[in-house]
Structure formats: structure tokens, C-alpha cells
């Protein structure tokens, strides 16, 4: 009888613990979780790089692009955070270590060299990677809300990439 009581108490405690875990947190796939984290790091990288551009650049196109980046990526970050929270996934609040190293490099650049590096690394390269990341999630995510978020965000990322390519060609035309 004592054994049965312990079993019932243990089962009740386990049930209470499980009730505190959001349903989606229990069944989110590792690839969906990885997407959420990689998307957060990518957004953090582009926001931080664009803040540098707003502080360092004098180029009107770079400044306009950087403002668009900080605004659009901040909005996407809020949606991503909400989605991750509902899934019980804690997102990174900074870029990855590799991205942080790229930001340090960018921070050391000045003038036209900064503009060229920003256009190439934050504008084109980071957006090519982000578009690939979001295309893969829009196609392969197992969670319907994550798949929709990726698909809905893609047009904005593609618009950023096209604008970044235009700026990159202009600022790097002397090379």
C-alpha cells in the first residue's frame, strides 16, 4: 500500500511539472530549435552591425540601409522571441562568436573602408546566409508556426539582399 501511495504521489508531481511546460516546448524538433537560435544570432548580428554603420558612416545609402536594418530586424526579433517563448526556447541575445569577431573587424574600419566592409559583410554576405537559413526553415520546419514565420520573413530578407547588392556594387566599384 505504501508503495502504491508513493507511486501515486510521484505521478501527481510529475503531472504538475509537465503542466508547467508549454505543449510546444515538449515536441519542438532540434532542427526547429536550431533555426530559432540561428535566426536570433543572425538578427542580432545585422542589428549590431547596422548600429555601427549609423555611428560611423557618412554615406547616405549606407545610413538609409542601416536604419532599415535596425527597424526591420527589431520587428522580426520581437516576433521571433514571441514564437520561441511559446515553444519554451531561450534565444541568444548576442551574435555568435564568429559574428562578434566580424563586428570587431568592422569596428576597426573607418571611412570608405568601413562602408565597403559593411556593405559586403553585413549587407550581402549576412543576408545571403539569412535568406538560405529562412528558405530552409520555410521548406523543412516541422512546426507550422515556425515554417510560417520563416516564409513570411523571407520577402523582407530578399529585399534587404537586393538593396545590399546594389549598395555593395556602388561602394566597391573602385576596386
Backbone as JSON Lines, residues from 0, in Angstrom:
{"i":0,"aa":"X","n":[0.82,-1.19,0.0],"ca":[0.0,0.0,0.0],"c":[0.86,1.26,0.0]}
{"i":1,"aa":"X","n":[1.92,1.24,0.82],"ca":[2.81,2.39,0.88],"c":[3.47,2.64,-0.48]}
{"i":2,"aa":"X","n":[3.82,1.57,-1.14],"ca":[4.46,1.66,-2.45],"c":[3.49,2.29,-3.46]}
{"i":3,"aa":"X","n":[2.23,1.9,-3.4],"ca":[1.22,2.46,-4.29],"c":[1.02,3.96,-4.02]}
{"i":4,"aa":"X","n":[1.01,4.35,-2.76],"ca":[0.88,5.78,-2.41],"c":[2.05,6.58,-2.95]}
{"i":5,"aa":"X","n":[3.26,6.06,-2.81],"ca":[4.44,6.75,-3.33],"c":[4.35,6.89,-4.85]}
{"i":6,"aa":"X","n":[3.9,5.83,-5.49],"ca":[3.77,5.86,-6.94],"c":[2.74,6.92,-7.36]}
{"i":7,"aa":"X","n":[1.62,6.96,-6.67],"ca":[0.59,7.95,-6.99],"c":[1.08,9.38,-6.74]}
{"i":8,"aa":"X","n":[1.78,9.61,-5.64],"ca":[2.32,10.94,-5.33],"c":[3.35,11.32,-6.38]}
{"i":9,"aa":"X","n":[4.22,10.41,-6.73],"ca":[5.24,10.67,-7.75],"c":[4.62,11.0,-9.1]}
{"i":10,"aa":"X","n":[3.59,10.26,-9.47],"ca":[2.9,10.51,-10.73],"c":[2.22,11.88,-10.71]}
{"i":11,"aa":"X","n":[1.62,12.23,-9.59],"ca":[0.96,13.53,-9.46],"c":[1.98,14.67,-9.58]}
{"i":12,"aa":"X","n":[3.13,14.53,-8.94],"ca":[4.17,15.56,-9.02],"c":[4.67,15.69,-10.45]}
{"i":13,"aa":"X","n":[4.91,14.57,-11.1],"ca":[5.37,14.59,-12.49],"c":[4.33,15.27,-13.38]}
{"i":14,"aa":"X","n":[3.07,15.0,-13.13],"ca":[2.0,15.63,-13.9],"c":[1.99,17.14,-13.72]}
{"i":15,"aa":"X","n":[2.2,17.59,-12.48],"ca":[2.24,19.04,-12.22],"c":[3.43,19.7,-12.91]}
{"i":16,"aa":"X","n":[4.56,19.02,-12.9],"ca":[5.75,19.56,-13.57],"c":[5.48,19.68,-15.06]}
{"i":17,"aa":"X","n":[4.93,18.65,-15.65],"ca":[4.66,18.66,-17.1],"c":[3.64,19.73,-17.48]}
{"i":18,"aa":"X","n":[2.73,20.05,-16.58],"ca":[1.73,21.07,-16.88],"c":[2.38,22.44,-17.04]}
{"i":19,"aa":"X","n":[3.52,22.67,-16.39],"ca":[4.19,23.96,-16.47],"c":[5.03,24.12,-17.72]}
{"i":20,"aa":"X","n":[5.22,23.06,-18.48],"ca":[5.98,23.13,-19.72],"c":[5.01,23.36,-20.86]}
{"i":21,"aa":"X","n":[5.2,24.43,-21.65],"ca":[4.3,24.64,-22.78],"c":[4.27,23.42,-23.69]}
{"i":22,"aa":"X","n":[3.12,23.16,-24.27],"ca":[2.97,21.97,-25.11],"c":[4.0,21.93,-26.23]}
{"i":23,"aa":"X","n":[4.23,23.08,-26.88],"ca":[5.18,23.11,-27.99],"c":[6.61,22.87,-27.53]}
{"i":24,"aa":"X","n":[6.94,23.21,-26.28],"ca":[8.3,23.03,-25.79],"c":[8.65,21.55,-25.69]}
{"i":25,"aa":"X","n":[7.64,20.73,-25.5],"ca":[7.9,19.3,-25.35],"c":[8.14,18.62,-26.69]}
{"i":26,"aa":"X","n":[7.64,19.21,-27.79],"ca":[7.72,18.47,-29.04],"c":[8.41,19.22,-30.18]}
{"i":27,"aa":"X","n":[9.1,20.31,-29.89],"ca":[9.8,21.04,-30.95],"c":[11.04,20.23,-31.37]}
{"i":28,"aa":"X","n":[11.24,20.15,-32.66],"ca":[12.37,19.37,-33.17],"c":[13.68,20.12,-32.94]}
{"i":29,"aa":"X","n":[14.77,19.39,-32.93],"ca":[16.08,20.0,-32.77],"c":[16.38,20.95,-33.92]}
{"i":30,"aa":"X","n":[15.98,20.59,-35.13],"ca":[16.25,21.47,-36.27],"c":[15.45,22.77,-36.17]}
{"i":31,"aa":"X","n":[14.22,22.7,-35.68],"ca":[13.43,23.92,-35.48],"c":[14.05,24.78,-34.38]}
{"i":32,"aa":"X","n":[14.5,24.15,-33.31],"ca":[15.15,24.88,-32.23],"c":[16.44,25.54,-32.74]}
{"i":33,"aa":"X","n":[17.2,24.82,-33.54],"ca":[18.44,25.36,-34.11],"c":[18.13,26.55,-35.02]}
{"i":34,"aa":"X","n":[17.05,26.45,-35.81],"ca":[16.65,27.58,-36.65],"c":[16.36,28.8,-35.8]}
{"i":35,"aa":"X","n":[15.57,28.65,-34.74],"ca":[15.22,29.78,-33.89],"c":[16.48,30.45,-33.34]}
{"i":36,"aa":"X","n":[17.42,29.65,-32.88],"ca":[18.66,30.2,-32.31],"c":[19.52,30.86,-33.38]}
{"i":37,"aa":"X","n":[19.67,30.2,-34.53],"ca":[20.47,30.78,-35.61],"c":[19.84,32.06,-36.15]}
{"i":38,"aa":"X","n":[18.52,32.08,-36.25],"ca":[17.82,33.28,-36.72],"c":[18.03,34.43,-35.74]}
{"i":39,"aa":"X","n":[18.0,34.14,-34.45],"ca":[18.23,35.18,-33.44],"c":[19.65,35.73,-33.56]}
{"i":40,"aa":"X","n":[20.63,34.85,-33.68],"ca":[22.02,35.3,-33.82],"c":[22.2,36.13,-35.08]}
{"i":41,"aa":"X","n":[21.6,35.69,-36.18],"ca":[21.71,36.43,-37.45],"c":[21.1,37.82,-37.3]}
{"i":42,"aa":"X","n":[19.94,37.9,-36.69],"ca":[19.3,39.19,-36.48],"c":[20.12,40.09,-35.57]}
{"i":43,"aa":"X","n":[20.66,39.52,-34.5],"ca":[21.5,40.29,-33.58],"c":[22.73,40.84,-34.3]}
{"i":44,"aa":"X","n":[23.32,40.02,-35.16],"ca":[24.5,40.41,-35.93],"c":[24.17,41.59,-36.85]}
{"i":45,"aa":"X","n":[23.08,41.48,-37.57],"ca":[22.72,42.53,-38.51],"c":[22.33,43.83,-37.79]}
{"i":46,"aa":"X","n":[21.67,43.71,-36.66],"ca":[21.32,44.91,-35.88],"c":[22.58,45.58,-35.34]}
{"i":47,"aa":"X","n":[23.48,44.79,-34.73],"ca":[24.7,45.37,-34.17],"c":[25.58,45.99,-35.25]}
{"i":48,"aa":"X","n":[25.71,45.31,-36.38],"ca":[26.49,45.86,-37.49],"c":[25.87,47.14,-38.02]}
{"i":49,"aa":"X","n":[24.56,47.19,-38.07],"ca":[23.87,48.38,-38.57],"c":[23.96,49.54,-37.58]}
{"i":50,"aa":"X","n":[23.98,49.24,-36.3],"ca":[24.2,50.3,-35.31],"c":[25.59,50.92,-35.5]}
{"i":51,"aa":"X","n":[26.57,50.07,-35.79],"ca":[27.91,50.59,-36.1],"c":[27.86,51.51,-37.31]}
{"i":52,"aa":"X","n":[27.14,51.09,-38.33],"ca":[27.04,51.9,-39.55],"c":[26.39,53.25,-39.25]}
{"i":53,"aa":"X","n":[25.37,53.25,-38.43],"ca":[24.71,54.51,-38.08],"c":[25.66,55.45,-37.34]}
{"i":54,"aa":"X","n":[26.59,54.88,-36.58],"ca":[27.54,55.69,-35.83],"c":[28.75,56.12,-36.66]}
{"i":55,"aa":"X","n":[29.14,55.29,-37.65],"ca":[30.41,55.53,-38.33],"c":[30.32,56.02,-39.76]}
{"i":56,"aa":"X","n":[29.27,55.7,-40.46],"ca":[29.2,56.0,-41.89],"c":[28.71,57.42,-42.14]}
{"i":57,"aa":"X","n":[29.14,57.95,-43.26],"ca":[28.65,59.26,-43.74],"c":[27.89,59.08,-45.06]}
{"i":58,"aa":"X","n":[27.89,57.86,-45.59],"ca":[27.26,57.57,-46.88],"c":[25.73,57.5,-46.71]}
{"i":59,"aa":"X","n":[25.01,58.28,-47.5],"ca":[23.54,58.35,-47.37],"c":[22.87,57.0,-47.59]}
{"i":60,"aa":"X","n":[23.33,56.23,-48.6],"ca":[22.74,54.91,-48.87],"c":[22.99,53.94,-47.71]}
{"i":61,"aa":"X","n":[24.21,53.97,-47.19],"ca":[24.56,53.09,-46.06],"c":[23.7,53.46,-44.84]}
{"i":62,"aa":"X","n":[23.56,54.75,-44.57],"ca":[22.77,55.19,-43.42],"c":[21.3,54.8,-43.56]}
{"i":63,"aa":"X","n":[20.75,54.99,-44.75],"ca":[19.35,54.61,-45.0],"c":[19.18,53.1,-44.83]}
{"i":64,"aa":"X","n":[20.1,52.33,-45.41],"ca":[20.06,50.87,-45.31],"c":[20.18,50.42,-43.85]}
{"i":65,"aa":"X","n":[21.1,51.03,-43.11],"ca":[21.31,50.66,-41.7],"c":[20.07,50.96,-40.87]}
{"i":66,"aa":"X","n":[19.4,52.09,-41.14],"ca":[18.15,52.39,-40.42],"c":[17.08,51.34,-40.74]}
{"i":67,"aa":"X","n":[16.99,50.97,-42.02],"ca":[16.03,49.95,-42.42],"c":[16.35,48.62,-41.72]}
{"i":68,"aa":"X","n":[17.64,48.29,-41.63],"ca":[18.05,47.04,-40.97],"c":[17.64,47.04,-39.5]}
{"i":69,"aa":"X","n":[17.97,48.11,-38.79],"ca":[17.65,48.12,-37.36],"c":[16.14,48.07,-37.14]}
{"i":70,"aa":"X","n":[15.38,48.78,-37.95],"ca":[13.92,48.77,-37.79],"c":[13.31,47.41,-38.14]}
{"i":71,"aa":"X","n":[13.63,46.91,-39.33],"ca":[13.04,45.64,-39.79],"c":[13.46,44.46,-38.93]}
{"i":72,"aa":"X","n":[14.75,44.42,-38.57],"ca":[15.22,43.28,-37.78],"c":[14.75,43.35,-36.33]}
{"i":73,"aa":"X","n":[14.53,44.55,-35.81],"ca":[13.97,44.67,-34.46],"c":[12.53,44.13,-34.45]}
{"i":74,"aa":"X","n":[11.76,44.44,-35.48],"ca":[10.39,43.92,-35.58],"c":[10.39,42.39,-35.7]}
{"i":75,"aa":"X","n":[11.27,41.88,-36.55],"ca":[11.36,40.42,-36.72],"c":[11.82,39.76,-35.43]}
{"i":76,"aa":"X","n":[12.72,40.42,-34.7],"ca":[13.22,39.86,-33.44],"c":[12.1,39.72,-32.42]}
{"i":77,"aa":"X","n":[11.18,40.67,-32.38],"ca":[10.04,40.58,-31.46],"c":[9.16,39.38,-31.79]}
{"i":78,"aa":"X","n":[8.88,39.2,-33.07],"ca":[8.07,38.05,-33.5],"c":[8.79,36.74,-33.19]}
{"i":79,"aa":"X","n":[10.1,36.71,-33.46],"ca":[10.9,35.51,-33.2],"c":[10.92,35.19,-31.71]}
{"i":80,"aa":"X","n":[11.1,36.21,-30.89],"ca":[11.13,35.99,-29.44],"c":[9.8,35.45,-28.94]}
{"i":81,"aa":"X","n":[8.7,36.0,-29.43],"ca":[7.38,35.52,-29.05],"c":[7.2,34.05,-29.45]}
{"i":82,"aa":"X","n":[7.59,33.74,-30.66],"ca":[7.49,32.37,-31.16],"c":[8.33,31.42,-30.32]}
{"i":83,"aa":"X","n":[9.56,31.82,-30.02],"ca":[10.46,30.98,-29.22],"c":[9.93,30.81,-27.8]}
{"i":84,"aa":"X","n":[9.43,31.88,-27.22],"ca":[8.89,31.81,-25.86],"c":[7.74,30.83,-25.78]}
{"i":85,"aa":"X","n":[6.86,30.87,-26.78],"ca":[5.72,29.94,-26.8],"c":[6.18,28.5,-26.98]}
{"i":86,"aa":"X","n":[7.39,28.31,-27.47],"ca":[7.94,26.96,-27.66],"c":[8.89,26.56,-26.53]}
{"i":87,"aa":"X","n":[9.08,27.45,-25.58],"ca":[9.98,27.16,-24.47],"c":[11.44,27.18,-24.85]}
{"i":88,"aa":"X","n":[11.79,27.95,-25.88],"ca":[13.17,28.03,-26.36],"c":[13.74,29.38,-25.95]}
{"i":89,"aa":"X","n":[14.88,29.35,-25.27],"ca":[15.56,30.58,-24.89],"c":[16.51,30.98,-26.02]}
{"i":90,"aa":"X","n":[16.36,32.21,-26.48],"ca":[17.16,32.69,-27.61],"c":[18.42,33.39,-27.13]}
{"i":91,"aa":"X","n":[19.49,33.3,-27.94],"ca":[20.7,34.07,-27.62],"c":[20.4,35.57,-27.77]}
{"i":92,"aa":"X","n":[21.07,36.37,-26.97],"ca":[20.85,37.81,-27.01],"c":[21.99,38.54,-27.72]}
{"i":93,"aa":"X","n":[22.95,37.79,-28.22],"ca":[24.1,38.36,-28.92],"c":[24.35,37.59,-30.2]}
{"i":94,"aa":"X","n":[25.16,38.16,-31.09],"ca":[25.59,37.39,-32.26],"c":[26.46,36.22,-31.82]}
{"i":95,"aa":"X","n":[26.68,35.28,-32.73],"ca":[27.58,34.15,-32.44],"c":[29.0,34.67,-32.24]}
{"i":96,"aa":"X","n":[29.89,33.84,-31.75],"ca":[31.29,34.25,-31.55],"c":[31.95,34.64,-32.87]}
{"i":97,"aa":"X","n":[31.68,33.9,-33.92],"ca":[32.23,34.23,-35.24],"c":[31.7,35.59,-35.69]}
{"i":98,"aa":"X","n":[30.42,35.81,-35.5],"ca":[29.82,37.09,-35.89],"c":[30.38,38.23,-35.04]}
{"i":99,"aa":"X","n":[30.63,37.98,-33.76],"ca":[31.22,39.0,-32.9],"c":[32.61,39.38,-33.39]}
{"i":100,"aa":"X","n":[33.37,38.41,-33.86],"ca":[34.71,38.69,-34.41],"c":[34.59,39.56,-35.66]}
{"i":101,"aa":"X","n":[33.6,39.28,-36.49],"ca":[33.38,40.11,-37.69],"c":[32.99,41.53,-37.3]}
{"i":102,"aa":"X","n":[32.22,41.68,-36.25],"ca":[31.85,43.02,-35.78],"c":[33.08,43.77,-35.27]}
{"i":103,"aa":"X","n":[33.97,43.08,-34.57],"ca":[35.21,43.71,-34.09],"c":[36.03,44.21,-35.27]}
{"i":104,"aa":"X","n":[36.14,43.38,-36.31],"ca":[36.85,43.77,-37.52],"c":[36.2,45.01,-38.13]}
{"i":105,"aa":"X","n":[34.9,44.99,-38.23],"ca":[34.16,46.11,-38.81],"c":[34.36,47.38,-37.98]}
{"i":106,"aa":"X","n":[34.38,47.22,-36.68],"ca":[34.55,48.35,-35.77],"c":[35.9,49.05,-35.97]}
{"i":107,"aa":"X","n":[36.9,48.31,-36.4],"ca":[38.24,48.88,-36.61],"c":[38.36,49.64,-37.93]}
{"i":108,"aa":"X","n":[37.4,49.48,-38.81],"ca":[37.45,50.13,-40.12],"c":[36.92,51.56,-40.0]}
{"i":109,"aa":"X","n":[37.38,52.41,-40.89],"ca":[36.97,53.82,-40.89],"c":[36.64,54.26,-42.31]}
{"i":110,"aa":"X","n":[35.79,55.27,-42.41],"ca":[35.5,55.92,-43.68],"c":[35.0,54.98,-44.76]}
{"i":111,"aa":"X","n":[35.57,55.13,-45.96],"ca":[35.17,54.33,-47.11],"c":[35.44,52.84,-46.87]}
{"i":112,"aa":"X","n":[36.52,52.53,-46.15],"ca":[36.83,51.12,-45.85],"c":[35.72,50.51,-44.98]}
{"i":113,"aa":"X","n":[35.2,51.3,-44.06],"ca":[34.09,50.82,-43.25],"c":[32.88,50.55,-44.14]}
{"i":114,"aa":"X","n":[32.54,51.52,-44.98],"ca":[31.36,51.39,-45.85],"c":[31.45,50.15,-46.72]}
{"i":115,"aa":"X","n":[32.63,49.92,-47.3],"ca":[32.83,48.75,-48.16],"c":[32.66,47.46,-47.36]}
{"i":116,"aa":"X","n":[33.26,47.41,-46.18],"ca":[33.16,46.21,-45.34],"c":[31.73,45.97,-44.88]}
{"i":117,"aa":"X","n":[31.06,47.04,-44.48],"ca":[29.67,46.91,-44.03],"c":[28.79,46.39,-45.16]}
{"i":118,"aa":"X","n":[28.91,47.0,-46.33],"ca":[28.08,46.59,-47.47],"c":[28.32,45.12,-47.82]}
{"i":119,"aa":"X","n":[29.57,44.7,-47.79],"ca":[29.92,43.33,-48.17],"c":[29.54,42.33,-47.09]}
{"i":120,"aa":"X","n":[29.92,42.61,-45.84],"ca":[29.76,41.6,-44.77],"c":[28.38,41.6,-44.11]}
{"i":121,"aa":"X","n":[27.87,42.77,-43.8],"ca":[26.55,42.84,-43.16],"c":[25.46,42.86,-44.23]}
{"i":122,"aa":"X","n":[25.69,43.64,-45.26],"ca":[24.7,43.76,-46.32],"c":[24.53,42.49,-47.12]}
{"i":123,"aa":"X","n":[25.55,42.1,-47.85],"ca":[25.41,40.99,-48.8],"c":[25.62,39.63,-48.13]}
{"i":124,"aa":"X","n":[26.78,39.41,-47.56],"ca":[27.1,38.07,-47.03],"c":[26.13,37.61,-45.94]}
{"i":125,"aa":"X","n":[25.87,38.47,-44.97],"ca":[24.95,38.08,-43.88],"c":[23.54,37.82,-44.4]}
{"i":126,"aa":"X","n":[23.12,38.59,-45.4],"ca":[21.77,38.38,-45.93],"c":[21.7,37.16,-46.84]}
{"i":127,"aa":"X","n":[22.76,36.84,-47.54],"ca":[22.77,35.58,-48.31],"c":[22.6,34.4,-47.36]}
{"i":128,"aa":"X","n":[23.31,34.44,-46.24],"ca":[23.2,33.37,-45.24],"c":[21.81,33.35,-44.61]}
{"i":129,"aa":"X","n":[21.27,34.52,-44.31],"ca":[19.94,34.59,-43.69],"c":[18.86,34.09,-44.64]}
{"i":130,"aa":"X","n":[18.95,34.47,-45.91],"ca":[17.97,34.0,-46.89],"c":[18.01,32.49,-46.98]}
{"i":131,"aa":"X","n":[19.19,31.91,-47.02],"ca":[19.34,30.44,-47.07],"c":[18.73,29.8,-45.82]}
{"i":132,"aa":"X","n":[19.06,30.35,-44.66],"ca":[18.53,29.84,-43.39],"c":[17.0,29.86,-43.37]}
{"i":133,"aa":"X","n":[16.41,30.96,-43.8],"ca":[14.95,31.11,-43.78],"c":[14.29,30.29,-44.89]}
{"i":134,"aa":"X","n":[14.93,30.17,-46.05],"ca":[14.38,29.31,-47.1],"c":[14.32,27.86,-46.63]}
{"i":135,"aa":"X","n":[15.39,27.41,-45.99],"ca":[15.41,26.04,-45.48],"c":[14.31,25.82,-44.44]}
{"i":136,"aa":"X","n":[14.13,26.78,-43.53],"ca":[13.1,26.64,-42.5],"c":[11.7,26.71,-43.1]}
{"i":137,"aa":"X","n":[11.51,27.59,-44.08],"ca":[10.2,27.7,-44.72],"c":[9.83,26.41,-45.43]}
{"i":138,"aa":"X","n":[10.83,25.69,-45.87],"ca":[10.61,24.41,-46.57],"c":[10.55,23.23,-45.6]}
{"i":139,"aa":"X","n":[11.47,23.2,-44.62],"ca":[11.69,21.98,-43.84],"c":[11.24,22.01,-42.38]}
{"i":140,"aa":"X","n":[10.87,23.16,-41.84],"ca":[10.49,23.21,-40.42],"c":[9.31,22.27,-40.17]}
{"i":141,"aa":"X","n":[9.33,21.61,-39.04],"ca":[8.24,20.7,-38.7],"c":[7.12,21.42,-37.96]}
{"i":142,"aa":"X","n":[7.43,22.52,-37.31],"ca":[6.44,23.32,-36.59],"c":[5.8,24.29,-37.59]}
{"i":143,"aa":"X","n":[4.49,24.25,-37.71],"ca":[3.78,25.07,-38.7],"c":[3.98,26.57,-38.47]}
{"i":144,"aa":"X","n":[4.01,27.0,-37.21],"ca":[4.2,28.43,-36.93],"c":[5.62,28.89,-37.28]}
{"i":145,"aa":"X","n":[6.59,28.04,-37.04],"ca":[7.97,28.37,-37.4],"c":[8.11,28.44,-38.92]}
{"i":146,"aa":"X","n":[7.51,27.48,-39.59],"ca":[7.52,27.47,-41.06],"c":[6.88,28.74,-41.61]}
{"i":147,"aa":"X","n":[5.77,29.15,-41.04],"ca":[5.07,30.37,-41.49],"c":[5.91,31.61,-41.2]}
{"i":148,"aa":"X","n":[6.5,31.69,-40.02],"ca":[7.35,32.83,-39.68],"c":[8.5,32.95,-40.69]}
{"i":149,"aa":"X","n":[9.14,31.84,-40.99],"ca":[10.25,31.86,-41.95],"c":[9.77,32.31,-43.33]}
{"i":150,"aa":"X","n":[8.66,31.76,-43.78],"ca":[8.13,32.12,-45.1],"c":[7.69,33.58,-45.15]}
{"i":151,"aa":"X","n":[7.09,34.07,-44.08],"ca":[6.63,35.46,-44.03],"c":[7.78,36.45,-43.96]}
{"i":152,"aa":"X","n":[8.9,36.04,-43.37],"ca":[10.06,36.92,-43.21],"c":[10.93,36.96,-44.47]}
{"i":153,"aa":"X","n":[10.88,35.91,-45.26],"ca":[11.73,35.81,-46.45],"c":[11.65,37.0,-47.41]}
{"i":154,"aa":"X","n":[10.48,37.49,-47.77],"ca":[10.44,38.62,-48.71],"c":[11.21,39.85,-48.22]}
{"i":155,"aa":"X","n":[11.15,40.11,-46.93],"ca":[11.89,41.25,-46.37],"c":[13.39,41.01,-46.48]}
{"i":156,"aa":"X","n":[13.83,39.79,-46.15],"ca":[15.25,39.47,-46.24],"c":[15.75,39.55,-47.68]}
{"i":157,"aa":"X","n":[14.94,39.08,-48.61],"ca":[15.33,39.15,-50.03],"c":[15.4,40.6,-50.5]}
{"i":158,"aa":"X","n":[14.49,41.43,-50.02],"ca":[14.53,42.86,-50.35],"c":[15.81,43.49,-49.8]}
{"i":159,"aa":"X","n":[16.17,43.14,-48.57],"ca":[17.41,43.63,-47.98],"c":[18.61,43.2,-48.81]}
{"i":160,"aa":"X","n":[18.61,41.94,-49.22],"ca":[19.74,41.41,-50.0],"c":[19.88,42.16,-51.32]}
{"i":161,"aa":"X","n":[18.79,42.39,-52.01],"ca":[18.87,43.11,-53.29],"c":[19.38,44.54,-53.1]}
{"i":162,"aa":"X","n":[18.89,45.2,-52.07],"ca":[19.36,46.56,-51.78],"c":[20.84,46.55,-51.39]}
{"i":163,"aa":"X","n":[21.23,45.55,-50.6],"ca":[22.63,45.44,-50.18],"c":[23.54,45.21,-51.38]}
{"i":164,"aa":"X","n":[23.11,44.39,-52.32],"ca":[23.92,44.15,-53.52],"c":[24.1,45.44,-54.32]}
{"i":165,"aa":"X","n":[23.04,46.21,-54.43],"ca":[23.12,47.48,-55.15],"c":[24.14,48.42,-54.49]}
{"i":166,"aa":"X","n":[24.05,48.52,-53.16],"ca":[24.97,49.39,-52.42],"c":[26.4,48.85,-52.52]}
{"i":167,"aa":"X","n":[26.54,47.55,-52.38],"ca":[27.87,46.92,-52.43],"c":[28.56,47.2,-53.77]}
{"i":168,"aa":"X","n":[27.82,47.08,-54.86],"ca":[28.4,47.35,-56.18],"c":[28.86,48.81,-56.25]}
{"i":169,"aa":"X","n":[28.04,49.71,-55.76],"ca":[28.4,51.13,-55.82],"c":[29.62,51.46,-54.98]}
{"i":170,"aa":"X","n":[29.64,51.02,-53.71],"ca":[30.75,51.42,-52.84],"c":[32.04,50.68,-53.16]}
{"i":171,"aa":"X","n":[31.94,49.53,-53.82],"ca":[33.14,48.76,-54.17],"c":[33.54,48.91,-55.63]}
{"i":172,"aa":"X","n":[32.95,49.83,-56.36],"ca":[33.24,49.97,-57.79],"c":[34.67,50.4,-58.06]}
{"i":173,"aa":"X","n":[35.34,51.01,-57.1],"ca":[36.72,51.45,-57.29],"c":[37.71,50.3,-57.27]}
{"i":174,"aa":"X","n":[37.31,49.17,-56.68],"ca":[38.24,48.03,-56.53],"c":[38.48,47.29,-57.81]}
